[in-house]
Amino acid sequence: MATDTRRIVLVPHDPSWQERGLALAAELRSELAPLPVHIEHIGSTAIPGMAAKPVFDLQITVTDLAEAELAFDRPLAAMGFQRSPYQHDHVPAGLDDDPERWAKRFWSRRGRAGADCNLHVRLLGSPNERLALLFRDWFRAHPEAVPAYAHFKTILADAVGDLGTYAEVKDPVVDLVIAVANTWAAATGWAPHGRTSHQSR
């Protein structure tokens, strides 16, 4: 994907983000039914206390990416979303895995009616679908870790000049979080769409 030269703007956590994320998920489910298996609010705006860009990230889980791409383009365009050519997620460092297992489809909305939003469409059971949910749920279960990660993001945003560099530097730190979160998941029996699956309804 080409470097994103937009500036990074982080704001303190807004407690209203949780309900707004749920409302966005419900709106998308209504517009995109019946293909989504789950629609969940993910990313920093879904983590209590976490500073974030004022942009909602939602994950739409499907069983066929090509089918979803064809079916979603028109209704999402009507909602102000544009599809990006970006079709793969970052594969965590040190993981010898086929990049095709990290495939996705991605739409975004900026400056239109409705909240600014990123839509990550991923396959049911894929490693990138799992990673997004594990990242969110590990931080929700470990609120003591939120200030440190939020501080890191704030310092990074101030130090780099564009969103592309910000994402490239942040990815390895996310990899570190996931390494710890995987141990927690194994110890607790965490599973995607487990105790937080009410968000997909």
MODELLER restraints for C-alpha pairs under 7 A, 6 or more apart:
rsr = mdl.restraints
at = mdl.atoms
rsr.add(forms.Gaussian(group=physical.xy_distance, feature=features.Distance(at['CA:1:A'], at['CA:86:A']), mean=5.74, stdev=0.5))
rsr.add(forms.Gaussian(group=physical.xy_distance, feature=features.Distance(at['CA:3:A'], at['CA:164:A']), mean=4.90, stdev=0.5))
rsr.add(forms.Gaussian(group=physical.xy_distance, feature=features.Distance(at['CA:4:A'], at['CA:162:A']), mean=6.54, stdev=0.5))
rsr.add(forms.Gaussian(group=physical.xy_distance, feature=features.Distance(at['CA:4:A'], at['CA:163:A']), mean=5.41, stdev=0.5))
rsr.add(forms.Gaussian(group=physical.xy_distance, feature=features.Distance(at['CA:4:A'], at['CA:164:A']), mean=4.41, stdev=0.5))
rsr.add(forms.Gaussian(group=physical.xy_distance, feature=features.Distance(at['CA:5:A'], at['CA:162:A']), mean=4.63, stdev=0.5))
rsr.add(forms.Gaussian(group=physical.xy_distance, feature=features.Distance(at['CA:5:A'], at['CA:163:A']), mean=5.78, stdev=0.5))
rsr.add(forms.Gaussian(group=physical.xy_distance, feature=features.Distance(at['CA:5:A'], at['CA:164:A']), mean=6.21, stdev=0.5))
rsr.add(forms.Gaussian(group=physical.xy_distance, feature=features.Distance(at['CA:6:A'], at['CA:162:A']), mean=5.24, stdev=0.5))
rsr.add(forms.Gaussian(group=physical.xy_distance, feature=features.Distance(at['CA:6:A'], at['CA:163:A']), mean=5.45, stdev=0.5))
rsr.add(forms.Gaussian(group=physical.xy_distance, feature=features.Distance(at['CA:7:A'], at['CA:161:A']), mean=6.22, stdev=0.5))
rsr.add(forms.Gaussian(group=physical.xy_distance, feature=features.Distance(at['CA:7:A'], at['CA:162:A']), mean=4.77, stdev=0.5))
rsr.add(forms.Gaussian(group=physical.xy_distance, feature=features.Distance(at['CA:7:A'], at['CA:163:A']), mean=5.80, stdev=0.5))
rsr.add(forms.Gaussian(group=physical.xy_distance, feature=features.Distance(at['CA:8:A'], at['CA:157:A']), mean=5.84, stdev=0.5))
rsr.add(forms.Gaussian(group=physical.xy_distance, feature=features.Distance(at['CA:8:A'], at['CA:162:A']), mean=6.34, stdev=0.5))
rsr.add(forms.Gaussian(group=physical.xy_distance, feature=features.Distance(at['CA:8:A'], at['CA:163:A']), mean=5.69, stdev=0.5))
rsr.add(forms.Gaussian(group=physical.xy_distance, feature=features.Distance(at['CA:9:A'], at['CA:53:A']), mean=5.64, stdev=0.5))
rsr.add(forms.Gaussian(group=physical.xy_distance, feature=features.Distance(at['CA:10:A'], at['CA:51:A']), mean=6.31, stdev=0.5))
rsr.add(forms.Gaussian(group=physical.xy_distance, feature=features.Distance(at['CA:10:A'], at['CA:52:A']), mean=4.97, stdev=0.5))
rsr.add(forms.Gaussian(group=physical.xy_distance, feature=features.Distance(at['CA:10:A'], at['CA:53:A']), mean=4.45, stdev=0.5))
rsr.add(forms.Gaussian(group=physical.xy_distance, feature=features.Distance(at['CA:10:A'], at['CA:54:A']), mean=6.99, stdev=0.5))
rsr.add(forms.Gaussian(group=physical.xy_distance, feature=features.Distance(at['CA:10:A'], at['CA:154:A']), mean=6.80, stdev=0.5))
rsr.add(forms.Gaussian(group=physical.xy_distance, feature=features.Distance(at['CA:11:A'], at['CA:51:A']), mean=5.57, stdev=0.5))
rsr.add(forms.Gaussian(group=physical.xy_distance, feature=features.Distance(at['CA:11:A'], at['CA:52:A']), mean=5.59, stdev=0.5))
rsr.add(forms.Gaussian(group=physical.xy_distance, feature=features.Distance(at['CA:11:A'], at['CA:53:A']), mean=6.12, stdev=0.5))
rsr.add(forms.Gaussian(group=physical.xy_distance, feature=features.Distance(at['CA:11:A'], at['CA:54:A']), mean=6.74, stdev=0.5))
rsr.add(forms.Gaussian(group=physical.xy_distance, feature=features.Distance(at['CA:12:A'], at['CA:51:A']), mean=4.50, stdev=0.5))
rsr.add(forms.Gaussian(group=physical.xy_distance, feature=features.Distance(at['CA:12:A'], at['CA:52:A']), mean=6.65, stdev=0.5))
rsr.add(forms.Gaussian(group=physical.xy_distance, feature=features.Distance(at['CA:13:A'], at['CA:49:A']), mean=5.25, stdev=0.5))
rsr.add(forms.Gaussian(group=physical.xy_distance, feature=features.Distance(at['CA:13:A'], at['CA:50:A']), mean=5.32, stdev=0.5))
rsr.add(forms.Gaussian(group=physical.xy_distance, feature=features.Distance(at['CA:13:A'], at['CA:51:A']), mean=4.81, stdev=0.5))
rsr.add(forms.Gaussian(group=physical.xy_distance, feature=features.Distance(at['CA:13:A'], at['CA:52:A']), mean=6.56, stdev=0.5))
rsr.add(forms.Gaussian(group=physical.xy_distance, feature=features.Distance(at['CA:17:A'], at['CA:45:A']), mean=6.13, stdev=0.5))
rsr.add(forms.Gaussian(group=physical.xy_distance, feature=features.Distance(at['CA:18:A'], at['CA:46:A']), mean=6.00, stdev=0.5))
rsr.add(forms.Gaussian(group=physical.xy_distance, feature=features.Distance(at['CA:21:A'], at['CA:41:A']), mean=5.50, stdev=0.5))
rsr.add(forms.Gaussian(group=physical.xy_distance, feature=features.Distance(at['CA:21:A'], at['CA:56:A']), mean=6.86, stdev=0.5))
rsr.add(forms.Gaussian(group=physical.xy_distance, feature=features.Distance(at['CA:22:A'], at['CA:41:A']), mean=6.68, stdev=0.5))
rsr.add(forms.Gaussian(group=physical.xy_distance, feature=features.Distance(at['CA:22:A'], at['CA:199:A']), mean=6.42, stdev=0.5))
rsr.add(forms.Gaussian(group=physical.xy_distance, feature=features.Distance(at['CA:25:A'], at['CA:39:A']), mean=5.74, stdev=0.5))
rsr.add(forms.Gaussian(group=physical.xy_distance, feature=features.Distance(at['CA:25:A'], at['CA:40:A']), mean=6.32, stdev=0.5))
rsr.add(forms.Gaussian(group=physical.xy_distance, feature=features.Distance(at['CA:25:A'], at['CA:41:A']), mean=6.91, stdev=0.5))
rsr.add(forms.Gaussian(group=physical.xy_distance, feature=features.Distance(at['CA:29:A'], at['CA:36:A']), mean=6.98, stdev=0.5))
rsr.add(forms.Gaussian(group=physical.xy_distance, feature=features.Distance(at['CA:31:A'], at['CA:75:A']), mean=6.70, stdev=0.5))
rsr.add(forms.Gaussian(group=physical.xy_distance, feature=features.Distance(at['CA:32:A'], at['CA:72:A']), mean=6.60, stdev=0.5))
rsr.add(forms.Gaussian(group=physical.xy_distance, feature=features.Distance(at['CA:35:A'], at['CA:62:A']), mean=6.31, stdev=0.5))
rsr.add(forms.Gaussian(group=physical.xy_distance, feature=features.Distance(at['CA:36:A'], at['CA:60:A']), mean=6.09, stdev=0.5))
rsr.add(forms.Gaussian(group=physical.xy_distance, feature=features.Distance(at['CA:36:A'], at['CA:61:A']), mean=5.63, stdev=0.5))
rsr.add(forms.Gaussian(group=physical.xy_distance, feature=features.Distance(at['CA:36:A'], at['CA:62:A']), mean=5.12, stdev=0.5))
rsr.add(forms.Gaussian(group=physical.xy_distance, feature=features.Distance(at['CA:37:A'], at['CA:61:A']), mean=5.42, stdev=0.5))
rsr.add(forms.Gaussian(group=physical.xy_distance, feature=features.Distance(at['CA:37:A'], at['CA:62:A']), mean=5.50, stdev=0.5))
rsr.add(forms.Gaussian(group=physical.xy_distance, feature=features.Distance(at['CA:38:A'], at['CA:60:A']), mean=5.88, stdev=0.5))
rsr.add(forms.Gaussian(group=physical.xy_distance, feature=features.Distance(at['CA:38:A'], at['CA:61:A']), mean=5.08, stdev=0.5))
rsr.add(forms.Gaussian(group=physical.xy_distance, feature=features.Distance(at['CA:38:A'], at['CA:200:A']), mean=4.89, stdev=0.5))
rsr.add(forms.Gaussian(group=physical.xy_distance, feature=features.Distance(at['CA:39:A'], at['CA:58:A']), mean=6.81, stdev=0.5))
rsr.add(forms.Gaussian(group=physical.xy_distance, feature=features.Distance(at['CA:39:A'], at['CA:59:A']), mean=5.59, stdev=0.5))
rsr.add(forms.Gaussian(group=physical.xy_distance, feature=features.Distance(at['CA:39:A'], at['CA:60:A']), mean=4.54, stdev=0.5))
rsr.add(forms.Gaussian(group=physical.xy_distance, feature=features.Distance(at['CA:39:A'], at['CA:61:A']), mean=6.30, stdev=0.5))
rsr.add(forms.Gaussian(group=physical.xy_distance, feature=features.Distance(at['CA:39:A'], at['CA:200:A']), mean=4.63, stdev=0.5))
rsr.add(forms.Gaussian(group=physical.xy_distance, feature=features.Distance(at['CA:40:A'], at['CA:58:A']), mean=5.53, stdev=0.5))
rsr.add(forms.Gaussian(group=physical.xy_distance, feature=features.Distance(at['CA:40:A'], at['CA:59:A']), mean=5.26, stdev=0.5))
rsr.add(forms.Gaussian(group=physical.xy_distance, feature=features.Distance(at['CA:40:A'], at['CA:60:A']), mean=6.70, stdev=0.5))
rsr.add(forms.Gaussian(group=physical.xy_distance, feature=features.Distance(at['CA:40:A'], at['CA:199:A']), mean=5.51, stdev=0.5))
rsr.add(forms.Gaussian(group=physical.xy_distance, feature=features.Distance(at['CA:40:A'], at['CA:200:A']), mean=5.22, stdev=0.5))
rsr.add(forms.Gaussian(group=physical.xy_distance, feature=features.Distance(at['CA:41:A'], at['CA:57:A']), mean=6.14, stdev=0.5))
rsr.add(forms.Gaussian(group=physical.xy_distance, feature=features.Distance(at['CA:41:A'], at['CA:58:A']), mean=4.55, stdev=0.5))
rsr.add(forms.Gaussian(group=physical.xy_distance, feature=features.Distance(at['CA:41:A'], at['CA:59:A']), mean=6.46, stdev=0.5))
rsr.add(forms.Gaussian(group=physical.xy_distance, feature=features.Distance(at['CA:42:A'], at['CA:57:A']), mean=5.46, stdev=0.5))
rsr.add(forms.Gaussian(group=physical.xy_distance, feature=features.Distance(at['CA:42:A'], at['CA:58:A']), mean=5.44, stdev=0.5))
rsr.add(forms.Gaussian(group=physical.xy_distance, feature=features.Distance(at['CA:42:A'], at['CA:59:A']), mean=6.51, stdev=0.5))
rsr.add(forms.Gaussian(group=physical.xy_distance, feature=features.Distance(at['CA:42:A'], at['CA:132:A']), mean=6.58, stdev=0.5))
rsr.add(forms.Gaussian(group=physical.xy_distance, feature=features.Distance(at['CA:42:A'], at['CA:133:A']), mean=6.66, stdev=0.5))
rsr.add(forms.Gaussian(group=physical.xy_distance, feature=features.Distance(at['CA:42:A'], at['CA:136:A']), mean=6.19, stdev=0.5))
rsr.add(forms.Gaussian(group=physical.xy_distance, feature=features.Distance(at['CA:43:A'], at['CA:57:A']), mean=5.68, stdev=0.5))
rsr.add(forms.Gaussian(group=physical.xy_distance, feature=features.Distance(at['CA:43:A'], at['CA:136:A']), mean=6.22, stdev=0.5))
rsr.add(forms.Gaussian(group=physical.xy_distance, feature=features.Distance(at['CA:44:A'], at['CA:50:A']), mean=5.93, stdev=0.5))
rsr.add(forms.Gaussian(group=physical.xy_distance, feature=features.Distance(at['CA:44:A'], at['CA:52:A']), mean=5.60, stdev=0.5))
rsr.add(forms.Gaussian(group=physical.xy_distance, feature=features.Distance(at['CA:45:A'], at['CA:52:A']), mean=6.06, stdev=0.5))
rsr.add(forms.Gaussian(group=physical.xy_distance, feature=features.Distance(at['CA:45:A'], at['CA:56:A']), mean=6.20, stdev=0.5))
rsr.add(forms.Gaussian(group=physical.xy_distance, feature=features.Distance(at['CA:46:A'], at['CA:136:A']), mean=6.93, stdev=0.5))
rsr.add(forms.Gaussian(group=physical.xy_distance, feature=features.Distance(at['CA:47:A'], at['CA:136:A']), mean=6.30, stdev=0.5))
rsr.add(forms.Gaussian(group=physical.xy_distance, feature=features.Distance(at['CA:47:A'], at['CA:139:A']), mean=6.68, stdev=0.5))
rsr.add(forms.Gaussian(group=physical.xy_distance, feature=features.Distance(at['CA:47:A'], at['CA:140:A']), mean=5.91, stdev=0.5))
rsr.add(forms.Gaussian(group=physical.xy_distance, feature=features.Distance(at['CA:48:A'], at['CA:140:A']), mean=6.90, stdev=0.5))
rsr.add(forms.Gaussian(group=physical.xy_distance, feature=features.Distance(at['CA:49:A'], at['CA:146:A']), mean=6.79, stdev=0.5))
rsr.add(forms.Gaussian(group=physical.xy_distance, feature=features.Distance(at['CA:50:A'], at['CA:146:A']), mean=5.97, stdev=0.5))
rsr.add(forms.Gaussian(group=physical.xy_distance, feature=features.Distance(at['CA:50:A'], at['CA:150:A']), mean=5.76, stdev=0.5))
rsr.add(forms.Gaussian(group=physical.xy_distance, feature=features.Distance(at['CA:51:A'], at['CA:150:A']), mean=5.43, stdev=0.5))
rsr.add(forms.Gaussian(group=physical.xy_distance, feature=features.Distance(at['CA:55:A'], at['CA:116:A']), mean=5.02, stdev=0.5))
rsr.add(forms.Gaussian(group=physical.xy_distance, feature=features.Distance(at['CA:55:A'], at['CA:117:A']), mean=5.13, stdev=0.5))
rsr.add(forms.Gaussian(group=physical.xy_distance, feature=features.Distance(at['CA:56:A'], at['CA:116:A']), mean=6.37, stdev=0.5))
rsr.add(forms.Gaussian(group=physical.xy_distance, feature=features.Distance(at['CA:56:A'], at['CA:117:A']), mean=4.52, stdev=0.5))
rsr.add(forms.Gaussian(group=physical.xy_distance, feature=features.Distance(at['CA:56:A'], at['CA:118:A']), mean=6.10, stdev=0.5))
rsr.add(forms.Gaussian(group=physical.xy_distance, feature=features.Distance(at['CA:57:A'], at['CA:117:A']), mean=5.81, stdev=0.5))
rsr.add(forms.Gaussian(group=physical.xy_distance, feature=features.Distance(at['CA:57:A'], at['CA:118:A']), mean=4.76, stdev=0.5))
rsr.add(forms.Gaussian(group=physical.xy_distance, feature=features.Distance(at['CA:57:A'], at['CA:119:A']), mean=6.01, stdev=0.5))
rsr.add(forms.Gaussian(group=physical.xy_distance, feature=features.Distance(at['CA:58:A'], at['CA:118:A']), mean=6.30, stdev=0.5))
rsr.add(forms.Gaussian(group=physical.xy_distance, feature=features.Distance(at['CA:58:A'], at['CA:119:A']), mean=5.07, stdev=0.5))
rsr.add(forms.Gaussian(group=physical.xy_distance, feature=features.Distance(at['CA:58:A'], at['CA:120:A']), mean=6.18, stdev=0.5))
rsr.add(forms.Gaussian(group=physical.xy_distance, feature=features.Distance(at['CA:59:A'], at['CA:119:A']), mean=5.92, stdev=0.5))
rsr.add(forms.Gaussian(group=physical.xy_distance, feature=features.Distance(at['CA:59:A'], at['CA:120:A']), mean=4.76, stdev=0.5))
rsr.add(forms.Gaussian(group=physical.xy_distance, feature=features.Distance(at['CA:59:A'], at['CA:121:A']), mean=5.83, stdev=0.5))
rsr.add(forms.Gaussian(group=physical.xy_distance, feature=features.Distance(at['CA:60:A'], at['CA:119:A']), mean=6.98, stdev=0.5))
rsr.add(forms.Gaussian(group=physical.xy_distance, feature=features.Distance(at['CA:60:A'], at['CA:120:A']), mean=6.09, stdev=0.5))
rsr.add(forms.Gaussian(group=physical.xy_distance, feature=features.Distance(at['CA:60:A'], at['CA:121:A']), mean=4.67, stdev=0.5))
rsr.add(forms.Gaussian(group=physical.xy_distance, feature=features.Distance(at['CA:60:A'], at['CA:122:A']), mean=6.31, stdev=0.5))
rsr.add(forms.Gaussian(group=physical.xy_distance, feature=features.Distance(at['CA:61:A'], at['CA:121:A']), mean=5.88, stdev=0.5))
rsr.add(forms.Gaussian(group=physical.xy_distance, feature=features.Distance(at['CA:61:A'], at['CA:122:A']), mean=5.16, stdev=0.5))
rsr.add(forms.Gaussian(group=physical.xy_distance, feature=features.Distance(at['CA:61:A'], at['CA:123:A']), mean=5.57, stdev=0.5))
rsr.add(forms.Gaussian(group=physical.xy_distance, feature=features.Distance(at['CA:61:A'], at['CA:124:A']), mean=5.49, stdev=0.5))
rsr.add(forms.Gaussian(group=physical.xy_distance, feature=features.Distance(at['CA:62:A'], at['CA:122:A']), mean=6.26, stdev=0.5))
rsr.add(forms.Gaussian(group=physical.xy_distance, feature=features.Distance(at['CA:62:A'], at['CA:123:A']), mean=5.14, stdev=0.5))
rsr.add(forms.Gaussian(group=physical.xy_distance, feature=features.Distance(at['CA:62:A'], at['CA:124:A']), mean=5.65, stdev=0.5))
rsr.add(forms.Gaussian(group=physical.xy_distance, feature=features.Distance(at['CA:63:A'], at['CA:123:A']), mean=5.49, stdev=0.5))
rsr.add(forms.Gaussian(group=physical.xy_distance, feature=features.Distance(at['CA:63:A'], at['CA:124:A']), mean=5.64, stdev=0.5))
rsr.add(forms.Gaussian(group=physical.xy_distance, feature=features.Distance(at['CA:64:A'], at['CA:123:A']), mean=6.67, stdev=0.5))
rsr.add(forms.Gaussian(group=physical.xy_distance, feature=features.Distance(at['CA:65:A'], at['CA:123:A']), mean=6.69, stdev=0.5))
rsr.add(forms.Gaussian(group=physical.xy_distance, feature=features.Distance(at['CA:80:A'], at['CA:109:A']), mean=5.87, stdev=0.5))
rsr.add(forms.Gaussian(group=physical.xy_distance, feature=features.Distance(at['CA:80:A'], at['CA:112:A']), mean=6.16, stdev=0.5))
rsr.add(forms.Gaussian(group=physical.xy_distance, feature=features.Distance(at['CA:81:A'], at['CA:107:A']), mean=5.89, stdev=0.5))
rsr.add(forms.Gaussian(group=physical.xy_distance, feature=features.Distance(at['CA:81:A'], at['CA:108:A']), mean=5.20, stdev=0.5))
rsr.add(forms.Gaussian(group=physical.xy_distance, feature=features.Distance(at['CA:81:A'], at['CA:109:A']), mean=4.57, stdev=0.5))
rsr.add(forms.Gaussian(group=physical.xy_distance, feature=features.Distance(at['CA:82:A'], at['CA:107:A']), mean=5.27, stdev=0.5))
rsr.add(forms.Gaussian(group=physical.xy_distance, feature=features.Distance(at['CA:82:A'], at['CA:108:A']), mean=5.51, stdev=0.5))
rsr.add(forms.Gaussian(group=physical.xy_distance, feature=features.Distance(at['CA:82:A'], at['CA:109:A']), mean=6.46, stdev=0.5))
rsr.add(forms.Gaussian(group=physical.xy_distance, feature=features.Distance(at['CA:83:A'], at['CA:106:A']), mean=5.81, stdev=0.5))
rsr.add(forms.Gaussian(group=physical.xy_distance, feature=features.Distance(at['CA:83:A'], at['CA:107:A']), mean=4.16, stdev=0.5))
rsr.add(forms.Gaussian(group=physical.xy_distance, feature=features.Distance(at['CA:83:A'], at['CA:108:A']), mean=6.57, stdev=0.5))
rsr.add(forms.Gaussian(group=physical.xy_distance, feature=features.Distance(at['CA:84:A'], at['CA:106:A']), mean=5.62, stdev=0.5))
rsr.add(forms.Gaussian(group=physical.xy_distance, feature=features.Distance(at['CA:84:A'], at['CA:107:A']), mean=5.79, stdev=0.5))
rsr.add(forms.Gaussian(group=physical.xy_distance, feature=features.Distance(at['CA:86:A'], at['CA:106:A']), mean=6.62, stdev=0.5))
rsr.add(forms.Gaussian(group=physical.xy_distance, feature=features.Distance(at['CA:87:A'], at['CA:103:A']), mean=5.67, stdev=0.5))
rsr.add(forms.Gaussian(group=physical.xy_distance, feature=features.Distance(at['CA:87:A'], at['CA:104:A']), mean=4.96, stdev=0.5))
rsr.add(forms.Gaussian(group=physical.xy_distance, feature=features.Distance(at['CA:87:A'], at['CA:105:A']), mean=5.22, stdev=0.5))
rsr.add(forms.Gaussian(group=physical.xy_distance, feature=features.Distance(at['CA:87:A'], at['CA:106:A']), mean=6.87, stdev=0.5))
rsr.add(forms.Gaussian(group=physical.xy_distance, feature=features.Distance(at['CA:88:A'], at['CA:102:A']), mean=5.59, stdev=0.5))
rsr.add(forms.Gaussian(group=physical.xy_distance, feature=features.Distance(at['CA:88:A'], at['CA:103:A']), mean=4.34, stdev=0.5))
rsr.add(forms.Gaussian(group=physical.xy_distance, feature=features.Distance(at['CA:88:A'], at['CA:104:A']), mean=5.33, stdev=0.5))
rsr.add(forms.Gaussian(group=physical.xy_distance, feature=features.Distance(at['CA:89:A'], at['CA:102:A']), mean=5.45, stdev=0.5))
rsr.add(forms.Gaussian(group=physical.xy_distance, feature=features.Distance(at['CA:89:A'], at['CA:103:A']), mean=6.37, stdev=0.5))
rsr.add(forms.Gaussian(group=physical.xy_distance, feature=features.Distance(at['CA:89:A'], at['CA:104:A']), mean=6.88, stdev=0.5))
rsr.add(forms.Gaussian(group=physical.xy_distance, feature=features.Distance(at['CA:91:A'], at['CA:99:A']), mean=6.69, stdev=0.5))
rsr.add(forms.Gaussian(group=physical.xy_distance, feature=features.Distance(at['CA:91:A'], at['CA:102:A']), mean=6.89, stdev=0.5))
rsr.add(forms.Gaussian(group=physical.xy_distance, feature=features.Distance(at['CA:92:A'], at['CA:175:A']), mean=5.59, stdev=0.5))
rsr.add(forms.Gaussian(group=physical.xy_distance, feature=features.Distance(at['CA:93:A'], at['CA:172:A']), mean=6.84, stdev=0.5))
rsr.add(forms.Gaussian(group=physical.xy_distance, feature=features.Distance(at['CA:93:A'], at['CA:175:A']), mean=6.74, stdev=0.5))
rsr.add(forms.Gaussian(group=physical.xy_distance, feature=features.Distance(at['CA:101:A'], at['CA:126:A']), mean=6.52, stdev=0.5))
rsr.add(forms.Gaussian(group=physical.xy_distance, feature=features.Distance(at['CA:101:A'], at['CA:127:A']), mean=6.99, stdev=0.5))
rsr.add(forms.Gaussian(group=physical.xy_distance, feature=features.Distance(at['CA:102:A'], at['CA:126:A']), mean=6.99, stdev=0.5))
rsr.add(forms.Gaussian(group=physical.xy_distance, feature=features.Distance(at['CA:102:A'], at['CA:127:A']), mean=6.55, stdev=0.5))
rsr.add(forms.Gaussian(group=physical.xy_distance, feature=features.Distance(at['CA:102:A'], at['CA:128:A']), mean=5.59, stdev=0.5))
rsr.add(forms.Gaussian(group=physical.xy_distance, feature=features.Distance(at['CA:103:A'], at['CA:122:A']), mean=6.96, stdev=0.5))
rsr.add(forms.Gaussian(group=physical.xy_distance, feature=features.Distance(at['CA:104:A'], at['CA:120:A']), mean=6.75, stdev=0.5))
rsr.add(forms.Gaussian(group=physical.xy_distance, feature=features.Distance(at['CA:104:A'], at['CA:121:A']), mean=5.49, stdev=0.5))
rsr.add(forms.Gaussian(group=physical.xy_distance, feature=features.Distance(at['CA:104:A'], at['CA:122:A']), mean=4.83, stdev=0.5))
rsr.add(forms.Gaussian(group=physical.xy_distance, feature=features.Distance(at['CA:105:A'], at['CA:120:A']), mean=6.14, stdev=0.5))
rsr.add(forms.Gaussian(group=physical.xy_distance, feature=features.Distance(at['CA:105:A'], at['CA:121:A']), mean=4.95, stdev=0.5))
rsr.add(forms.Gaussian(group=physical.xy_distance, feature=features.Distance(at['CA:105:A'], at['CA:122:A']), mean=6.73, stdev=0.5))
rsr.add(forms.Gaussian(group=physical.xy_distance, feature=features.Distance(at['CA:106:A'], at['CA:119:A']), mean=5.63, stdev=0.5))
rsr.add(forms.Gaussian(group=physical.xy_distance, feature=features.Distance(at['CA:106:A'], at['CA:120:A']), mean=4.97, stdev=0.5))
rsr.add(forms.Gaussian(group=physical.xy_distance, feature=features.Distance(at['CA:106:A'], at['CA:121:A']), mean=6.08, stdev=0.5))
rsr.add(forms.Gaussian(group=physical.xy_distance, feature=features.Distance(at['CA:107:A'], at['CA:118:A']), mean=5.96, stdev=0.5))
rsr.add(forms.Gaussian(group=physical.xy_distance, feature=features.Distance(at['CA:107:A'], at['CA:119:A']), mean=5.07, stdev=0.5))
rsr.add(forms.Gaussian(group=physical.xy_distance, feature=features.Distance(at['CA:107:A'], at['CA:120:A']), mean=6.89, stdev=0.5))
rsr.add(forms.Gaussian(group=physical.xy_distance, feature=features.Distance(at['CA:108:A'], at['CA:117:A']), mean=5.69, stdev=0.5))
rsr.add(forms.Gaussian(group=physical.xy_distance, feature=features.Distance(at['CA:108:A'], at['CA:118:A']), mean=4.42, stdev=0.5))
rsr.add(forms.Gaussian(group=physical.xy_distance, feature=features.Distance(at['CA:108:A'], at['CA:119:A']), mean=6.04, stdev=0.5))
rsr.add(forms.Gaussian(group=physical.xy_distance, feature=features.Distance(at['CA:109:A'], at['CA:116:A']), mean=5.28, stdev=0.5))
rsr.add(forms.Gaussian(group=physical.xy_distance, feature=features.Distance(at['CA:109:A'], at['CA:117:A']), mean=5.23, stdev=0.5))
rsr.add(forms.Gaussian(group=physical.xy_distance, feature=features.Distance(at['CA:109:A'], at['CA:118:A']), mean=6.55, stdev=0.5))
rsr.add(forms.Gaussian(group=physical.xy_distance, feature=features.Distance(at['CA:110:A'], at['CA:116:A']), mean=4.80, stdev=0.5))
rsr.add(forms.Gaussian(group=physical.xy_distance, feature=features.Distance(at['CA:110:A'], at['CA:117:A']), mean=6.90, stdev=0.5))
rsr.add(forms.Gaussian(group=physical.xy_distance, feature=features.Distance(at['CA:122:A'], at['CA:129:A']), mean=5.78, stdev=0.5))
rsr.add(forms.Gaussian(group=physical.xy_distance, feature=features.Distance(at['CA:123:A'], at['CA:129:A']), mean=6.64, stdev=0.5))
rsr.add(forms.Gaussian(group=physical.xy_distance, feature=features.Distance(at['CA:130:A'], at['CA:192:A']), mean=6.00, stdev=0.5))
rsr.add(forms.Gaussian(group=physical.xy_distance, feature=features.Distance(at['CA:133:A'], at['CA:192:A']), mean=6.31, stdev=0.5))
rsr.add(forms.Gaussian(group=physical.xy_distance, feature=features.Distance(at['CA:134:A'], at['CA:181:A']), mean=6.88, stdev=0.5))
rsr.add(forms.Gaussian(group=physical.xy_distance, feature=features.Distance(at['CA:135:A'], at['CA:178:A']), mean=6.39, stdev=0.5))
rsr.add(forms.Gaussian(group=physical.xy_distance, feature=features.Distance(at['CA:138:A'], at['CA:181:A']), mean=5.89, stdev=0.5))
rsr.add(forms.Gaussian(group=physical.xy_distance, feature=features.Distance(at['CA:139:A'], at['CA:145:A']), mean=6.77, stdev=0.5))
rsr.add(forms.Gaussian(group=physical.xy_distance, feature=features.Distance(at['CA:139:A'], at['CA:146:A']), mean=6.48, stdev=0.5))
rsr.add(forms.Gaussian(group=physical.xy_distance, feature=features.Distance(at['CA:156:A'], at['CA:166:A']), mean=6.73, stdev=0.5))
rsr.add(forms.Gaussian(group=physical.xy_distance, feature=features.Distance(at['CA:157:A'], at['CA:166:A']), mean=6.51, stdev=0.5))
rsr.add(forms.Gaussian(group=physical.xy_distance, feature=features.Distance(at['CA:160:A'], at['CA:166:A']), mean=6.32, stdev=0.5))
